[in-house]
Amino acid sequence: MENHLAKKDEECKIMKEEINLLRKEVDHLNKSLNSSQTLDDILSHQIPSLNKSSLGYVGEPSNINDASPDPLKNKDDLPREIYV
């Protein structure tokens, strides 16, 4: 009877260790998932680089394909304060 009880006690100890390992793994996966979710939230709230509304410029938003590498080439698109 004591031998049977010792065997069950050992099984219980092994299962408790396994539960602890699984909990650590779940915690690690939750942190990883949370970090990924946070990064997705940050990226979804980014403002496009051509959005100048916070600088006081009021105009139609330009398309990336319409942007010219030379800002003086499209003077009509720039606010007057920049090139005067």
N, C-alpha and C positions, 0 to 999 in steps of 0.2 A: 504494500500500500504506500509506504514512504517513497519507494522507487518511482511509482506511478505519479505521485504528487511532485516529486523533484523534476520529473520529465515534463509535466504540465507547466511547472514554474519556469523552466528553461524556455519552453515554447512561448510562454507569455512574455518573457524578457526579450526574446528575439523579435516578436511582433511589435513590442513597444519601440524598439530601436528602428524597425522598418517604418512605423508610423512617424517617428521623428524625422527620418530621412525624407519621407514623402511630403511632410509639412514644409520642410526646408525647400524642397524642389518646387512646391506650389507657390511658396512665397517668392522665390526667385522668378518664376514664370509670371506672377502677378506684377512684380516690379518691372520686368521687361515689357510686359503688355502696357503698363501704365506709362512707361517712358515713350513707347511708340505712339500711344494715344496723345501724349503731350506734344510730341514733335509734330504729329499730324495737325493738332489744333493750332500750333504756332504757324505752320506753313499755310494753313487755310486762311489765316488772318493777315497775311502779308499784303502790303500795298505795292502795286506795280511801280517799277522804277521811273516810269514816265509820268506818274501822277504828281502834279505840281500844286494840287489844291491847297496843301498845308502851307505853301509858300506865298499865298495870297494871289496866285495866278488864277484867273477865272477864264476858262476857255473850254473848248471841246477837248475831251481826252483824245490824244493822238494814238494811232495804231502803231505797234512796233515796226511793222513793215513800211510805214510811211515816214519813219524817223530818218533824218539825214545825218550822216556822220559829221558833216560840216554845219554847225549851227548858223553861220552867217549866210548859208545858201538859202535858207528858208526864213528870212527876216520877218516875214508876215506872220509866222507862227509864234514868234517870240514876243514876250511883253516888252513894251517900249523901254522900260528902265534898264534892260540888259544891254542893249546895243546903242543907246544914246550917249 
